[in-house]
Amino acid sequence: MTEGMLEGRKVIVTGASRGIGKGIAIKFAREGASVGINYVSGHEDARCVLEEVNELSRGLLLNGDVAKEEDALMMVDNFVKRYGGIDILVNNAGIYIRKDMEGSFVEDYDRTMNVNVRGAFLLCKFALPYLKRSPYGRIINLSSQLAYKGSTHGTAYVTSKTALIGLTRSLALELAPYGITVNAIAPGTIDTDIIAGYTKEQRKERAESIPIKRIGTPGDIADAALFLASDMGSYVVGEVIGVNGGSALH
């Protein structure tokens, strides 16, 4: 069997029970990584991802809310107890509450920021001692094209994804001297739960609005994540890679 691009690497992927997180977890396992599969609900979905990961490499379920300090610390501790360290952290967990400013509750904003930003901050903080010990440290944050484009129905979400870019750039400068690269991916329209409610006509219209004329897949994002996580991305620091079919150029 050919050795994978991430052979022997130890990876935590948050929000990995479905969608983009699932795609990254399976892609990384296929390339030889041991994968911690974080989820907060949907145990059956997470278990199915674990089965797929175990067919390719090794996996561990990490149940917990990334926005809670005790859960984030517990996830890191449990993963390290099993695999002995952390080489790659993928902060993918996120929520998108489709409301404009007038229709939003303060609680909507707080929950969005807590999951999408605080969660990434906590995982970075608790994983950092192990990433520093690794000869191969990587952090990949999942932002969004909406951080550049804005949105009429997702102010809190856009604010959180813009904040993740700031986190990425600052942490990249802080950690580069330790050989740890920190980068972000800004997906465009991807075929996940976010657009699950679209009608056939809405999907067609959305695809036609994208220069490349198709909606993206979790695999498209997983390919970009693999580039950043592998040796190919070792000289990429503090960047935000847009994977959006040309719908948001920056």
C-alpha positions in Angstrom: 0.0 0.0 0.0 1.3 3.5 -0.9 2.0 5.7 2.1 -0.4 8.5 2.5 0.4 12.2 2.6 -0.5 12.4 6.3 0.8 9.0 7.3 1.2 8.9 11.1 -0.2 12.4 11.7 -2.6 13.0 14.5 -5.6 15.2 13.7 -8.6 16.7 15.5 -11.5 17.9 13.3 -14.3 19.8 15.0 -17.8 19.5 13.7 -16.9 16.3 11.9 -20.2 14.4 12.0 -21.4 15.7 8.6 -20.7 18.1 5.8 -17.3 19.7 5.4 -16.0 18.3 8.6 -16.9 14.8 7.6 -15.3 15.2 4.2 -12.0 16.4 5.8 -12.0 13.6 8.4 -12.4 10.9 5.8 -9.9 12.5 3.4 -7.3 12.8 6.1 -7.9 9.2 7.3 -7.5 8.0 3.7 -4.1 9.8 3.7 -3.0 7.9 6.8 -3.9 10.2 9.7 -5.4 9.2 13.0 -8.5 11.4 13.3 -10.4 12.8 16.3 -14.0 13.2 15.2 -15.7 16.0 17.3 -19.5 16.3 17.4 -22.0 17.9 19.8 -25.1 16.1 18.6 -26.1 13.5 16.0 -24.2 10.6 17.6 -25.4 8.2 14.9 -24.0 10.4 12.2 -20.7 10.6 14.1 -20.6 6.9 14.6 -21.0 6.4 10.8 -18.1 8.7 10.2 -16.0 6.8 12.7 -16.7 3.5 10.9 -15.5 5.1 7.6 -12.4 6.5 9.2 -11.6 3.2 10.9 -11.8 1.4 7.5 -9.0 3.7 6.3 -6.9 4.5 9.4 -7.8 5.1 13.1 -10.5 7.3 14.6 -11.8 8.5 18.0 -15.2 10.1 18.8 -14.9 13.3 20.7 -18.3 14.4 21.9 -18.4 18.0 23.2 -19.4 21.6 22.7 -16.4 23.5 21.4 -17.8 26.7 22.9 -17.5 25.2 26.5 -14.1 25.5 28.0 -14.4 22.2 29.9 -15.5 20.3 26.8 -12.7 21.7 24.7 -10.1 20.8 27.2 -11.6 17.3 27.7 -11.6 16.6 24.0 -7.9 17.6 23.7 -7.0 15.5 26.7 -8.9 12.4 25.6 -7.3 12.6 22.1 -3.8 13.0 23.5 -4.3 10.1 25.9 -5.2 7.9 23.0 -2.7 9.0 20.4 0.1 10.8 22.4 -0.1 14.2 20.7 -1.6 16.5 18.1 -0.1 17.5 14.8 -3.1 19.1 13.0 -6.1 20.9 14.2 -9.0 21.7 11.9 -11.5 24.2 13.4 -14.6 23.5 11.3 -17.4 23.5 13.9 -19.9 26.3 13.2 -23.5 27.4 13.2 -25.4 29.6 10.8 -28.5 31.3 12.1 -30.2 32.9 9.0 -31.6 36.1 10.5 -31.1 39.8 9.7 -30.1 42.2 12.4 -33.7 43.2 13.2 -34.9 39.7 13.5 -31.9 38.4 15.5 -31.9 37.9 19.3 -28.9 38.8 21.3 -28.7 35.1 22.2 -28.4 34.2 18.5 -25.4 36.5 18.2 -23.8 35.2 21.4 -24.3 31.5 20.4 -22.9 32.1 16.9 -19.8 33.9 18.2 -19.3 31.3 21.0 -19.3 28.4 18.7 -17.7 29.9 15.6 -15.0 32.0 17.3 -14.6 31.1 20.9 -14.7 27.4 20.0 -11.8 27.9 17.6 -9.9 30.0 20.2 -10.3 27.4 22.9 -9.2 24.4 20.7 -6.2 26.4 19.5 -5.3 27.3 23.1 -5.6 23.8 24.5 -4.0 22.1 21.5 -1.1 24.5 21.4 1.3 22.8 23.8 1.1 19.6 21.8 1.4 21.4 18.4 4.6 23.0 19.7 6.0 19.6 20.5 5.1 18.3 17.1 7.7 18.6 14.3 4.7 19.2 12.0 2.2 21.6 13.5 -0.8 22.8 11.5 -3.9 24.8 12.3 -6.7 25.2 9.7 -9.7 27.4 10.4 -12.9 27.3 8.3 -14.1 30.8 7.5 -16.5 31.7 4.7 -16.7 33.7 1.4 -19.3 35.8 3.3 -16.5 37.3 5.4 -15.7 39.1 2.1 -19.1 39.5 0.6 -21.4 40.1 3.6 -24.9 38.9 3.8 -28.4 40.3 4.2 -29.5 37.5 6.5 -26.6 36.4 8.5 -24.9 39.4 10.3 -23.8 37.3 13.3 -22.4 34.6 11.1 -20.5 37.0 8.8 -19.1 38.7 11.9 -17.9 35.4 13.3 -16.3 34.3 10.1 -14.5 37.6 9.7 -13.2 37.3 13.2 -11.8 33.9 12.3 -9.7 35.5 9.6 -8.2 37.9 12.2 -7.6 34.9 14.6 -5.8 33.1 11.7 -3.5 35.9 10.8 -2.5 36.9 14.3 -1.9 33.3 15.4 0.0 32.6 12.2 2.5 35.3 13.1 2.7 34.2 16.7 3.3 30.5 15.8 5.4 30.6 12.7 8.7 30.8 14.7 7.7 27.4 16.1 7.2 25.9 12.7 3.5 25.8 13.1 1.5 27.1 10.1 -1.9 28.6 10.6 -4.2 29.2 7.6 -7.9 29.5 6.8 -10.2 28.3 4.1 -13.2 30.4 2.9 -15.7 28.1 1.3 -18.3 29.3 -1.1 -21.7 27.6 -1.7 -21.1 24.0 -0.7 -23.6 21.1 -0.8 -24.1 20.7 2.9 -27.0 21.1 5.4 -26.8 24.9 4.9 -28.4 24.6 1.5 -30.4 21.4 2.2 -33.6 23.3 2.1 -33.1 24.7 -1.4 -35.5 23.6 -4.0 -34.3 22.1 -7.3 -34.8 25.5 -9.0 -33.0 27.4 -6.2 -30.0 25.0 -6.5 -30.0 25.6 -10.3 -30.1 29.3 -9.9 -27.4 29.3 -7.3 -25.1 27.1 -9.5 -25.7 29.5 -12.5 -24.6 32.4 -10.3 -21.2 30.8 -9.7 -18.6 31.5 -12.4 -17.6 27.8 -12.6 -21.4 26.9 -12.9 -21.6 24.4 -10.1 -22.2 24.1 -6.4 -19.1 22.9 -4.5 -18.8 19.7 -2.6 -17.2 18.9 0.8 -14.5 17.1 -1.2 -13.5 20.4 -2.8 -12.9 21.8 0.7 -11.2 18.6 1.9 -8.7 18.8 -1.0 -7.7 22.4 0.0 -7.4 21.3 3.6 -5.2 18.4 2.6 -2.9 20.8 0.7 -2.5 23.0 3.8 -2.1 20.0 6.1 0.5 18.2 4.0 4.1 19.0 3.2 2.9 20.8 0.1 1.6 23.6 2.3 4.6 24.0 4.6 5.5 27.5 3.3 1.9 28.9 3.4 1.4 31.0 6.5 -1.5 33.2 7.5 -3.4 32.8 4.2 -7.1 32.5 3.5 -7.7 30.2 0.5 -11.0 30.9 -1.2 -12.6 27.7 -2.5 -15.7 29.1 -4.1 -15.8 28.5 -7.9 -15.0 32.2 -8.5 -17.9 33.6 -6.6 -15.8 35.7 -4.2 -12.4 36.9 -5.5 -10.0 38.3 -3.0 
